[in-house]
Every structure is written in structure tokens, then in C-alpha cells.
Amino acid sequence: MTENIRQMFSKMNDETREEALQLLKSEFNLGTTKYIKKNWIIGGRIPEKNQEKIVRIFQNLLRIQVFKINEIEVQL
């Protein structure tokens, strides 16, 4: 599941990535977004009990990202 999380994270644009890190920081009461990115996302050391919730969070963020992109394209 960590590979799936890593792949979703890589599909996020900078704005969505920052939002994801901030959400994980507050959701799991973690110290810094740098720690989350380095140890959880890149390092693949996400506690198993948190993985399903992170997948749901990332899926929702990616849906919103796609919606925003489509909205911009329609307005052009």
C-alpha cells in the first residue's frame, strides 16, 4: 500500500502536495511536514494502521485537483 501512496503523491501538483502534507500533519499529530515527506512518503515507513486513511485522503485530494484543472480548462 505504501507504493500506492507514493504513486498518488507523485501525481499531485505542488499545491496539492503541500495540502496533503498539512492534512497528514494535523490528522496524525505529527511534528513537521518535512518529517512526513522524508520518513513516511519517501522512506515508506507509514504505520500500517494509518495507510487506509492516507489512501482515502490522497484519493480525495487528487479528485479535487482534477476538478480544479478541468474547471480552469472550461473557463479558457
C-alpha positions in Angstrom: 0.0 0.0 0.0 2.9 2.3 0.6 3.9 2.2 -3.1 0.3 3.2 -4.0 0.5 6.1 -1.6 3.9 7.1 -3.1 2.5 7.0 -6.6 -0.5 9.1 -5.7 1.8 11.6 -4.0 3.9 11.8 -7.2 0.8 12.7 -9.2 0.0 15.7 -7.1 0.9 19.2 -8.1 2.9 21.4 -5.6 -0.3 22.9 -4.2 -2.0 19.6 -3.6 1.2 18.1 -2.2 1.5 20.8 0.4 -2.1 20.5 1.3 -1.7 16.7 1.7 1.3 17.1 4.0 -0.5 19.7 6.1 -3.5 17.4 6.4 -1.4 14.4 7.4 0.4 16.6 10.0 -2.8 17.6 11.7 -4.6 14.3 11.2 -1.9 12.2 12.9 -0.5 14.9 15.2 3.0 14.8 13.6 5.8 17.3 14.1 6.7 18.6 10.7 5.7 18.2 7.1 9.4 17.6 6.3 9.3 14.5 8.6 6.2 13.2 6.9 7.6 13.6 3.4 11.0 12.2 4.3 10.1 9.3 6.5 6.5 8.4 5.6 6.2 9.1 1.9 9.8 8.8 0.5 11.0 6.4 3.2 7.9 4.2 3.0 7.6 3.9 6.8 4.0 4.7 7.1 2.4 2.9 10.1 0.1 0.2 8.7 -2.8 1.4 10.9 -2.7 4.8 9.0 -2.3 3.6 5.5 -6.0 3.2 4.6 -6.9 6.6 5.8 -4.0 8.2 3.9 -5.1 6.5 0.7 -8.6 7.9 1.2 -7.2 11.4 1.9 -4.9 11.3 -1.2 -7.7 10.0 -3.4 -9.9 12.9 -2.4 -7.2 15.4 -2.9 -6.4 14.0 -6.4 -10.1 14.2 -7.3 -10.2 17.9 -6.2 -7.0 18.6 -8.2 -8.5 17.1 -11.3 -11.7 19.0 -10.8 -9.8 22.3 -10.4 -7.8 21.6 -13.6 -10.9 20.8 -15.6 -12.6 23.9 -14.2 -9.7 26.0 -15.4 -9.8 24.4 -18.9 -13.5 25.1 -19.2 -13.1 28.8 -18.3 -10.4 29.2 -21.0 
